[in-house]
């Protein structure tokens, strides 16, 4: 890890309802925009661990931001040791449980903690956890993509994503 332990200086969350070019079909309806909560955990060394949550619906954004801000205020000054922080959260939220927004908020913070650690040592999370980084096969879980009708868009997206990923990996570091 780093010579000095990373300490949480600030936690912030902000809501973004991002437009998407094609609606996504799900079991509960059609998603026409991406309701996201962007999370930043900034350390005393100036390293920012970042993550995001997909809120599923616009009405979840405000409560998620409030939860993250409230939980985050209690984390200021604590060392970023994800397993210890999660044990603390587990005790804190034992009566509420992990279902719903509480679990989402804590998970988003946990991802940001790990991202900060990866940034600090300039390693991908997989390496930090003892694995080898490698491509991951993905799939369309809801059948929203028609490979034939959407071939042109899929190829463009893959080409852009691949070249962007190669460029970012060379410039920035581990956890994007």
Backbone as a chain_set.jsonl record, in Angstrom:
{"seq": "XXXXXXXXXXXXXXXXXXXXXXXXXXXXXXXXXXXXXXXXXXXXXXXXXXXXXXXXXXXXXXXXXXXXXXXXXXXXXXXXXXXXXXXXXXXXXXXXXXXXXXXXXXXXXXXXXXXXXXXXXXXXXXXXXXXXXXXXXXXXXXXXXXXXXXXXXXXXXXXXXXXXXXXXXXXXXXXX", "coords": {"N": [[0.845, -1.179, 0.0], [0.358, 2.354, 0.382], [2.939, 4.448, 1.829], [1.985, 6.096, 3.85], [-1.092, 5.942, 5.574], [-4.135, 6.305, 3.859], [-6.424, 8.851, 4.55], [-9.765, 9.804, 5.065], [-10.839, 12.822, 3.812], [-13.002, 14.191, 2.71], [-16.387, 13.52, 1.705], [-18.519, 13.339, -0.971], [-21.58, 13.554, -2.809], [-23.447, 13.611, -5.803], [-26.304, 14.155, -7.817], [-27.215, 13.054, -11.066], [-29.132, 13.134, -13.915], [-28.76, 11.502, -16.545], [-29.038, 11.778, -20.042], [-29.877, 9.149, -22.329], [-29.083, 7.585, -25.408], [-30.616, 5.557, -26.514], [-33.59, 4.106, -25.383], [-33.741, 1.812, -22.593], [-35.014, -1.375, -22.15], [-36.619, -2.872, -19.46], [-37.632, -5.214, -16.865], [-39.495, -3.791, -15.387], [-40.29, -1.697, -16.943], [-39.587, 0.95, -19.318], [-36.505, 2.523, -19.502], [-35.612, 5.767, -19.915], [-33.705, 7.601, -19.371], [-30.617, 7.902, -17.527], [-30.576, 7.698, -14.241], [-28.248, 8.738, -12.098], [-25.976, 8.598, -9.317], [-23.173, 10.266, -8.442], [-20.195, 9.648, -6.778], [-17.666, 10.909, -4.683], [-14.817, 10.302, -2.829], [-12.558, 11.952, -1.114], [-9.157, 12.047, -0.188], [-6.752, 12.796, 2.435], [-4.371, 12.993, 1.114], [-5.031, 14.014, -1.267], [-5.981, 12.28, -3.161], [-8.644, 11.053, -5.071], [-11.182, 8.842, -4.656], [-13.523, 7.338, -6.698], [-16.915, 6.574, -7.576], [-20.024, 5.323, -8.903], [-23.593, 5.183, -8.726], [-26.379, 3.526, -10.075], [-29.482, 4.718, -10.01], [-31.981, 3.723, -10.767], [-34.543, 5.008, -10.825], [-35.669, 8.408, -11.109], [-36.683, 9.465, -8.714], [-35.208, 8.29, -6.676], [-32.819, 9.56, -6.459], [-32.414, 11.942, -4.831], [-32.844, 10.962, -2.1], [-30.736, 9.042, -2.05], [-28.42, 10.634, -2.391], [-28.635, 12.172, -0.046], [-28.393, 10.154, 1.93], [-25.77, 9.213, 1.417], [-24.292, 11.551, 1.862], [-24.868, 11.936, 4.593], [-23.935, 9.527, 5.806], [-21.296, 9.737, 4.945], [-20.389, 12.024, 6.329], [-19.839, 11.032, 8.824], [-17.567, 9.624, 8.356], [-15.347, 11.163, 7.983], [-11.943, 11.757, 8.558], [-11.339, 9.136, 9.09], [-9.386, 6.214, 8.44], [-8.832, 4.854, 5.188], [-9.649, 1.838, 4.982], [-11.035, -0.569, 3.606], [-12.271, -3.107, 4.427], [-12.44, -2.863, 7.201], [-13.986, -0.541, 7.389], [-16.355, -1.455, 6.209], [-17.118, -3.393, 8.064], [-17.706, -1.741, 10.184], [-19.871, -0.35, 9.068], [-21.628, -2.445, 8.742], [-22.256, -3.063, 11.391], [-23.418, -0.632, 12.121], [-25.705, -0.464, 10.5], [-27.143, -2.716, 11.047], [-29.741, -3.122, 12.206], [-31.379, -1.8, 10.37], [-30.857, -3.138, 8.016], [-29.642, -4.352, 4.801], [-31.083, -4.003, 2.515], [-32.378, -2.221, -0.307], [-32.064, 1.355, -0.499], [-30.142, 1.954, 1.513], [-28.263, -0.152, 1.343], [-27.435, 0.299, -1.283], [-26.243, 2.868, -1.072], [-24.112, 2.422, 0.777], [-22.688, 0.506, -0.651], [-21.855, 2.016, -2.861], [-20.118, 3.804, -1.595], [-18.196, 1.975, -0.654], [-17.12, 1.055, -3.096], [-15.881, 3.413, -3.924], [-13.96, 3.692, -1.908], [-12.241, 1.522, -2.465], [-11.451, 2.289, -5.003], [-9.962, 4.593, -4.422], [-7.805, 3.413, -3.035], [-6.695, 1.888, -5.115], [-5.962, 3.959, -6.85], [-4.006, 5.167, -5.272], [-1.869, 3.366, -5.3], [-1.491, 3.012, -7.93], [-2.628, 0.797, -9.301], [-4.78, -1.628, -10.856], [-7.967, -2.617, -9.53], [-8.372, -5.4, -9.572], [-5.749, -6.431, -9.411], [-5.012, -5.418, -6.931], [-6.618, -6.973, -5.322], [-5.487, -9.412, -5.648], [-5.761, -10.761, -8.059], [-5.469, -11.353, -11.642], [-5.638, -8.794, -14.021], [-8.009, -8.89, -16.643], [-9.897, -9.194, -19.703], [-13.452, -9.012, -19.42], [-16.231, -10.944, -20.102], [-19.304, -9.713, -21.216], [-22.885, -9.354, -21.147], [-26.153, -8.892, -22.57], [-28.512, -8.475, -20.453], [-31.259, -8.007, -20.475], [-32.229, -8.294, -23.002], [-32.401, -6.066, -24.593], [-30.917, -5.265, -26.704], [-30.764, -5.627, -30.13], [-28.959, -7.609, -32.058], [-28.786, -7.635, -34.871], [-30.347, -5.449, -35.913], [-29.132, -3.418, -34.463], [-26.486, -3.446, -35.129], [-24.709, -1.552, -36.372], [-24.589, 0.581, -34.468], [-23.61, -0.865, -32.274], [-21.069, -1.714, -33.172], [-19.799, 0.787, -33.518], [-19.875, 1.735, -30.877], [-18.328, -0.226, -29.563], [-15.85, 0.131, -30.881], [-15.248, 2.804, -30.173], [-15.238, 2.613, -27.364], [-13.192, 0.732, -26.959], [-10.882, 2.038, -28.005], [-10.873, 4.312, -26.367], [-10.582, 3.135, -23.838], [-8.011, 2.014, -24.069], [-6.465, 4.363, -24.36], [-7.021, 5.734, -21.914], [-6.088, 3.903, -20.04], [-3.372, 4.089, -20.414], [-2.88, 6.717, -19.68], [-4.161, 7.467, -17.159], [-4.417, 5.496, -15.017], [-5.489, 3.015, -12.624], [-8.376, 2.523, -11.633], [-11.082, 3.412, -13.249]], "CA": [[0.0, 0.0, 0.0], [1.169, 3.563, 0.437], [3.697, 4.557, 3.073], [1.075, 6.676, 4.832], [-2.469, 5.501, 5.391], [-5.06, 7.302, 3.318], [-7.458, 9.263, 5.487], [-10.878, 10.474, 4.376], [-10.962, 14.263, 4.045], [-14.373, 14.594, 2.387], [-17.243, 12.623, 0.936], [-19.591, 14.093, -1.614], [-22.405, 12.838, -3.777], [-24.296, 14.501, -6.589], [-27.238, 13.452, -8.691], [-27.203, 13.4, -12.482], [-30.075, 12.356, -14.712], [-28.074, 11.564, -17.835], [-29.811, 11.27, -21.189], [-29.302, 8.018, -23.05], [-29.498, 7.694, -26.808], [-31.659, 4.563, -26.799], [-34.224, 3.613, -24.152], [-33.413, 0.461, -22.17], [-36.202, -2.103, -21.712], [-36.396, -3.7, -18.275], [-38.81, -5.927, -16.387], [-40.49, -2.88, -14.835], [-40.627, -0.633, -17.887], [-38.556, 1.475, -20.205], [-35.673, 3.568, -18.891], [-35.304, 6.731, -20.965], [-32.516, 8.349, -18.945], [-29.855, 7.169, -16.51], [-30.484, 8.422, -12.968], [-26.983, 8.345, -11.481], [-25.389, 9.337, -8.197], [-21.715, 10.26, -8.559], [-19.622, 9.692, -5.427], [-16.241, 11.211, -4.565], [-14.21, 10.22, -1.499], [-11.256, 12.609, -1.261], [-8.286, 11.732, 0.939], [-5.823, 13.817, 2.9], [-3.286, 13.069, 0.141], [-5.576, 14.575, -2.499], [-6.452, 11.215, -4.046], [-10.098, 10.955, -5.067], [-11.792, 7.573, -5.029], [-14.804, 7.669, -7.32], [-17.817, 5.508, -7.994], [-21.361, 5.824, -9.226], [-24.715, 4.279, -8.531], [-27.526, 3.661, -10.976], [-30.607, 4.84, -9.094], [-33.156, 3.074, -11.355], [-35.62, 5.977, -11.061], [-35.265, 9.756, -10.682], [-37.08, 9.766, -7.337], [-34.242, 7.735, -5.72], [-31.577, 10.332, -6.447], [-32.297, 12.817, -3.662], [-32.56, 10.202, -0.875], [-29.407, 8.435, -2.104], [-27.433, 11.684, -2.119], [-28.731, 12.501, 1.38], [-27.814, 9.045, 2.695], [-24.311, 9.208, 1.237], [-23.76, 12.718, 2.581], [-24.991, 11.701, 6.038], [-22.982, 8.476, 6.171], [-19.969, 10.281, 4.68], [-19.959, 12.971, 7.366], [-19.303, 10.238, 9.931], [-16.342, 8.941, 7.932], [-14.245, 12.126, 7.895], [-10.85, 11.494, 9.494], [-11.083, 7.704, 9.225], [-8.48, 5.617, 7.457], [-9.494, 4.051, 4.161], [-9.39, 0.409, 5.126], [-12.388, -0.984, 3.229], [-12.865, -4.189, 5.215], [-12.772, -2.309, 8.514], [-15.11, 0.389, 7.216], [-17.564, -2.24, 5.963], [-17.512, -4.009, 9.341], [-18.333, -0.656, 10.931], [-21.185, -0.096, 8.448], [-22.474, -3.6, 9.035], [-22.764, -2.872, 12.754], [-24.258, 0.571, 12.155], [-26.974, -0.651, 9.793], [-27.658, -4.059, 11.322], [-31.187, -3.103, 12.424], [-32.054, -1.369, 9.135], [-30.638, -4.125, 6.969], [-28.924, -3.915, 3.614], [-31.978, -3.893, 1.368], [-32.755, -0.909, -0.814], [-31.186, 2.509, -0.637], [-29.005, 1.878, 2.44], [-27.275, -1.034, 0.73], [-26.878, 0.97, -2.46], [-25.369, 3.959, -0.631], [-22.903, 1.857, 1.368], [-21.942, -0.131, -1.733], [-21.203, 3.078, -3.628], [-18.977, 4.272, -0.803], [-17.198, 0.912, -0.662], [-16.432, 1.091, -4.396], [-15.012, 4.594, -3.933], [-12.807, 3.39, -1.041], [-11.33, 0.659, -3.212], [-10.889, 3.083, -6.095], [-8.911, 5.436, -3.828], [-6.637, 2.567, -2.784], [-6.104, 1.583, -6.416], [-5.305, 5.176, -7.335], [-2.821, 5.428, -4.438], [-0.761, 2.485, -5.668], [-1.501, 2.927, -9.4], [-2.914, -0.58, -9.711], [-6.195, -1.945, -11.004], [-8.562, -3.289, -8.374], [-8.134, -6.844, -9.668], [-4.399, -6.675, -8.9], [-5.063, -5.118, -5.499], [-7.287, -8.089, -4.654], [-4.727, -10.625, -5.862], [-6.104, -11.422, -9.322], [-4.866, -10.784, -12.844], [-6.603, -8.07, -14.855], [-8.285, -9.527, -17.931], [-11.207, -8.802, -20.23], [-14.609, -9.685, -18.834], [-17.331, -11.086, -21.044], [-20.541, -9.081, -20.748], [-24.046, -9.78, -21.906], [-27.328, -8.031, -22.531], [-29.376, -9.259, -19.579], [-32.689, -7.768, -20.683], [-32.617, -8.48, -24.389], [-32.724, -4.758, -25.164], [-30.116, -5.055, -27.902], [-31.011, -6.506, -31.272], [-27.653, -7.631, -32.723], [-28.885, -7.353, -36.297], [-30.805, -4.073, -36.115], [-28.258, -2.474, -33.767], [-25.089, -3.77, -35.443], [-23.926, -0.341, -36.642], [-24.363, 1.257, -33.187], [-22.76, -1.716, -31.44], [-19.687, -1.643, -33.668], [-19.285, 2.12, -33.2], [-19.678, 1.784, -29.431], [-17.173, -1.061, -29.237], [-14.642, 0.787, -31.391], [-14.977, 3.982, -29.341], [-14.902, 2.163, -26.017], [-11.896, 0.072, -26.975], [-9.805, 3.022, -28.164], [-10.884, 5.166, -25.175], [-10.032, 2.342, -22.747], [-6.559, 1.922, -24.261], [-5.892, 5.679, -24.081], [-7.138, 6.038, -20.496], [-5.21, 3.001, -19.296], [-1.997, 4.599, -20.517], [-2.754, 8.039, -19.079], [-4.672, 7.736, -15.834], [-4.162, 4.546, -13.942], [-6.229, 1.792, -12.443], [-9.826, 2.411, -11.472], [-11.685, 4.519, -13.982]], "C": [[0.891, 1.243, 0.0], [1.919, 3.599, 1.762], [2.833, 5.134, 4.185], [-0.34, 6.175, 4.533], [-3.302, 6.638, 4.825], [-6.137, 7.585, 4.345], [-8.513, 10.05, 4.734], [-10.944, 11.928, 4.795], [-12.374, 14.744, 3.761], [-15.071, 13.509, 1.598], [-18.333, 13.489, 0.328], [-20.326, 13.217, -2.613], [-23.239, 13.866, -4.523], [-25.118, 13.674, -7.568], [-27.132, 13.979, -10.113], [-28.255, 12.52, -13.155], [-29.593, 12.453, -16.156], [-28.964, 11.03, -18.956], [-29.097, 10.067, -21.807], [-29.891, 8.018, -24.46], [-30.603, 6.708, -27.174], [-32.277, 4.103, -25.5], [-33.84, 2.157, -23.878], [-34.69, -0.19, -21.643], [-35.837, -2.986, -20.527], [-37.694, -4.393, -17.895], [-39.881, -4.973, -15.862], [-40.824, -1.712, -15.758], [-39.438, -0.218, -18.72], [-37.817, 2.606, -19.487], [-35.219, 4.491, -20.013], [-34.126, 7.638, -20.621], [-31.848, 7.537, -17.844], [-29.753, 8.009, -15.242], [-29.28, 7.919, -12.17], [-26.664, 9.195, -10.261], [-23.884, 9.152, -8.327], [-21.125, 10.488, -7.17], [-18.128, 9.973, -5.517], [-15.845, 11.088, -3.093], [-12.801, 10.762, -1.67], [-10.444, 12.378, 0.013], [-7.407, 12.925, 1.306], [-4.638, 13.978, 1.958], [-3.769, 13.605, -1.205], [-6.044, 13.534, -3.514], [-7.967, 11.132, -3.923], [-10.519, 9.568, -5.535], [-13.186, 7.895, -5.545], [-15.606, 6.413, -7.624], [-19.133, 6.15, -8.397], [-22.385, 4.739, -8.947], [-25.768, 4.557, -9.589], [-28.761, 3.616, -10.089], [-31.914, 4.225, -9.572], [-34.295, 4.027, -11.678], [-35.182, 7.327, -10.493], [-35.569, 10.016, -9.21], [-36.132, 9.174, -6.29], [-33.018, 8.62, -5.546], [-31.41, 11.172, -5.182], [-32.063, 12.017, -2.37], [-31.195, 9.516, -0.882], [-28.318, 9.456, -1.799], [-27.448, 12.043, -0.635], [-28.114, 11.407, 2.251], [-26.289, 9.058, 2.612], [-23.678, 10.381, 1.964], [-23.78, 12.493, 4.094], [-24.003, 10.637, 6.514], [-21.56, 9.011, 6.032], [-19.481, 11.229, 5.752], [-19.382, 12.246, 8.58], [-18.003, 9.522, 9.598], [-15.126, 9.857, 7.874], [-13.206, 11.815, 8.981], [-10.521, 10.021, 9.676], [-10.147, 7.225, 8.117], [-9.295, 4.823, 6.437], [-8.938, 2.639, 4.244], [-10.753, -0.239, 4.869], [-13.018, -2.086, 4.076], [-13.267, -3.698, 6.603], [-13.968, -1.37, 8.419], [-16.415, -0.369, 6.972], [-18.038, -2.945, 7.233], [-18.224, -2.969, 10.21], [-19.744, -0.368, 10.39], [-22.15, -1.237, 8.747], [-23.075, -3.47, 10.43], [-23.749, -1.708, 12.808], [-25.644, 0.332, 11.56], [-27.598, -2.027, 10.016], [-29.172, -4.07, 11.486], [-31.957, -2.685, 11.175], [-31.959, -2.419, 8.039], [-30.002, -3.498, 5.742], [-29.811, -3.764, 2.388], [-32.158, -2.436, 0.951], [-31.659, 0.13, -0.803], [-29.977, 2.479, 0.297], [-27.901, 1.007, 1.835], [-26.627, -0.411, -0.491], [-25.871, 2.04, -2.045], [-24.046, 3.417, -0.091], [-22.047, 1.18, 0.287], [-21.199, 0.891, -2.585], [-19.991, 3.632, -2.903], [-17.857, 3.236, -0.812], [-16.422, 0.902, -1.975], [-15.468, 2.274, -4.465], [-13.789, 4.392, -3.037], [-11.773, 2.574, -1.812], [-10.69, 1.414, -4.372], [-9.765, 3.971, -5.578], [-7.646, 4.617, -3.563], [-5.927, 2.212, -4.088], [-5.363, 2.773, -6.984], [-3.997, 5.408, -6.577], [-1.62, 4.582, -4.853], [-0.67, 2.271, -7.18], [-1.659, 1.494, -9.898], [-4.416, -0.755, -9.918], [-6.701, -2.712, -9.787], [-8.297, -4.797, -8.404], [-6.765, -7.201, -9.083], [-4.361, -6.471, -7.388], [-5.657, -6.283, -4.713], [-6.619, -9.433, -4.923], [-5.059, -11.391, -7.13], [-5.35, -10.765, -10.473], [-5.933, -10.029, -13.626], [-6.777, -8.793, -16.187], [-9.645, -9.046, -18.428], [-12.324, -9.633, -19.586], [-15.7, -9.754, -19.882], [-18.577, -10.464, -20.424], [-21.684, -9.571, -21.61], [-25.175, -8.778, -21.721], [-28.408, -8.761, -21.739], [-30.867, -9.071, -19.845], [-33.122, -7.938, -22.131], [-32.96, -7.176, -25.085], [-31.964, -4.497, -26.456], [-30.489, -6.103, -28.948], [-29.728, -6.506, -32.092], [-27.712, -7.288, -34.205], [-29.248, -5.888, -36.524], [-29.835, -3.05, -35.536], [-26.778, -2.662, -34.105], [-24.223, -2.525, -35.626], [-23.588, 0.392, -35.334], [-23.433, 0.447, -32.289], [-21.299, -1.65, -31.866], [-19.046, -0.295, -33.322], [-18.969, 2.22, -31.702], [-18.464, 0.967, -29.007], [-15.869, -0.415, -29.679], [-14.262, 1.977, -30.526], [-14.535, 3.565, -27.951], [-13.53, 1.53, -25.947], [-10.766, 1.081, -27.078], [-9.733, 3.94, -26.948], [-10.254, 4.429, -23.998], [-8.51, 2.239, -22.861], [-5.893, 3.248, -23.913], [-5.915, 5.986, -22.591], [-6.217, 5.171, -19.668], [-3.774, 3.473, -19.318], [-1.824, 5.896, -19.733], [-3.065, 8.087, -17.599], [-4.276, 6.753, -14.763], [-5.297, 3.559, -13.803], [-7.745, 1.87, -12.523], [-10.515, 3.599, -12.099], [-13.119, 4.718, -13.577]], "O": [[2.067, 1.16, -0.355], [1.582, 2.875, 2.698], [2.936, 4.71, 5.335], [-0.721, 6.009, 3.374], [-3.189, 7.785, 5.256], [-6.697, 6.664, 4.941], [-8.193, 10.865, 3.868], [-11.085, 12.24, 5.977], [-12.897, 15.6, 4.474], [-14.443, 12.695, 0.921], [-18.985, 14.271, 1.02], [-19.771, 12.274, -3.177], [-23.68, 14.863, -3.951], [-24.676, 12.64, -8.069], [-26.98, 15.179, -10.34], [-28.26, 11.302, -12.978], [-29.97, 13.367, -16.89], [-29.565, 9.963, -18.831], [-27.868, 9.988, -21.802], [-31.042, 8.4, -24.671], [-31.429, 6.989, -28.042], [-31.545, 3.736, -24.581], [-33.64, 1.371, -24.805], [-35.371, 0.376, -20.788], [-34.873, -3.75, -20.579], [-38.73, -4.184, -18.527], [-41.064, -5.312, -15.889], [-41.579, -0.822, -15.368], [-38.433, -0.922, -18.818], [-38.432, 3.521, -18.94], [-34.532, 4.066, -20.943], [-33.614, 8.356, -21.48], [-32.437, 6.605, -17.299], [-28.939, 8.93, -15.171], [-29.298, 6.811, -11.635], [-27.04, 10.365, -10.187], [-23.382, 8.028, -8.323], [-21.518, 11.422, -6.47], [-17.414, 9.365, -6.315], [-16.466, 11.697, -2.222], [-11.95, 10.124, -2.29], [-10.954, 12.492, 1.127], [-7.334, 13.918, 0.583], [-3.961, 15.006, 1.999], [-3.007, 13.645, -2.171], [-6.459, 13.89, -4.617], [-8.511, 11.139, -2.819], [-10.245, 9.172, -6.668], [-13.939, 8.633, -4.91], [-15.055, 5.345, -7.891], [-19.328, 7.357, -8.253], [-22.077, 3.547, -8.937], [-26.01, 5.71, -9.947], [-29.054, 2.586, -9.483], [-32.884, 4.216, -8.814], [-34.951, 3.87, -12.708], [-34.424, 7.388, -9.525], [-34.809, 10.706, -8.53], [-36.24, 9.525, -5.114], [-32.259, 8.45, -4.591], [-30.366, 11.112, -4.534], [-31.161, 12.363, -1.607], [-30.556, 9.414, 0.165], [-27.397, 9.172, -1.034], [-26.388, 12.201, -0.029], [-27.393, 11.704, 3.203], [-25.605, 8.928, 3.627], [-22.643, 10.226, 2.611], [-22.818, 12.822, 4.788], [-23.312, 10.831, 7.514], [-20.716, 8.772, 6.896], [-18.29, 11.249, 6.064], [-18.531, 12.791, 9.284], [-17.405, 8.884, 10.463], [-13.999, 9.384, 7.731], [-13.54, 11.634, 10.152], [-9.54, 9.681, 10.337], [-10.13, 7.768, 7.012], [-10.307, 4.206, 6.771], [-7.908, 2.307, 3.656], [-11.535, -0.435, 5.8], [-14.2, -1.997, 4.408], [-14.317, -4.079, 7.119], [-14.858, -1.401, 9.269], [-17.466, 0.03, 7.474], [-19.242, -3.077, 7.449], [-19.211, -3.273, 10.881], [-20.686, -0.17, 11.158], [-23.34, -1.017, 8.976], [-24.261, -3.734, 10.629], [-24.787, -1.793, 13.463], [-26.637, 0.862, 12.057], [-28.475, -2.448, 9.263], [-29.831, -4.959, 10.947], [-33.067, -3.163, 10.945], [-32.875, -2.57, 7.231], [-29.845, -2.28, 5.654], [-29.314, -3.422, 1.314], [-32.094, -1.532, 1.784], [-30.491, -0.161, -1.061], [-28.897, 2.929, -0.083], [-26.735, 1.399, 1.823], [-25.426, -0.565, -0.716], [-24.775, 2.112, -2.6], [-22.978, 3.902, -0.464], [-20.82, 1.275, 0.316], [-20.057, 0.665, -2.983], [-18.958, 3.898, -3.518], [-16.688, 3.591, -0.963], [-15.199, 0.756, -1.971], [-14.367, 2.151, -5.002], [-12.7, 4.865, -3.364], [-10.585, 2.894, -1.81], [-9.519, 1.199, -4.686], [-8.724, 4.092, -6.225], [-6.539, 5.08, -3.838], [-4.698, 2.235, -4.155], [-4.271, 2.63, -7.534], [-2.995, 5.801, -7.174], [-0.48, 5.038, -4.765], [0.123, 1.457, -7.654], [-0.935, 1.038, -10.784], [-5.223, -0.114, -9.245], [-5.928, -3.381, -9.101], [-8.026, -5.398, -7.365], [-6.646, -8.174, -8.338], [-3.753, -7.255, -6.659], [-5.253, -6.549, -3.581], [-7.112, -10.472, -4.486], [-4.679, -12.554, -7.265], [-4.679, -9.749, -10.294], [-7.015, -10.563, -13.869], [-5.803, -9.251, -16.785], [-10.451, -8.543, -17.645], [-12.138, -10.804, -19.257], [-16.056, -8.74, -20.483], [-18.863, -10.671, -19.244], [-21.467, -10.138, -22.681], [-25.141, -7.933, -20.828], [-29.139, -9.579, -22.297], [-31.663, -9.927, -19.459], [-34.296, -7.737, -22.443], [-33.719, -7.167, -26.055], [-32.328, -3.603, -27.22], [-30.521, -7.302, -28.671], [-29.426, -5.515, -32.756], [-26.768, -6.704, -34.738], [-28.547, -5.171, -37.238], [-29.723, -1.939, -36.055], [-25.913, -2.097, -33.436], [-23.118, -2.457, -35.088], [-22.439, 0.777, -35.116], [-22.568, 1.01, -31.619], [-20.403, -1.542, -31.029], [-17.896, -0.24, -32.886], [-17.917, 2.731, -31.316], [-17.665, 1.417, -28.185], [-14.89, -0.413, -28.933], [-13.093, 2.148, -30.18], [-13.565, 4.104, -27.418], [-12.783, 1.757, -24.996], [-9.794, 1.0, -26.328], [-8.636, 4.315, -26.533], [-9.482, 5.016, -23.241], [-7.802, 2.362, -21.862], [-4.862, 3.26, -23.241], [-4.914, 6.457, -22.052], [-5.625, 5.642, -18.697], [-3.037, 3.282, -18.35], [-0.753, 6.153, -19.184], [-2.308, 8.69, -16.838], [-3.836, 7.162, -13.688], [-6.002, 3.292, -14.775], [-8.33, 1.3, -13.445], [-10.523, 4.687, -11.523], [-13.788, 5.612, -14.095]]}, "num_chains": 1, "name": "protein.A"}
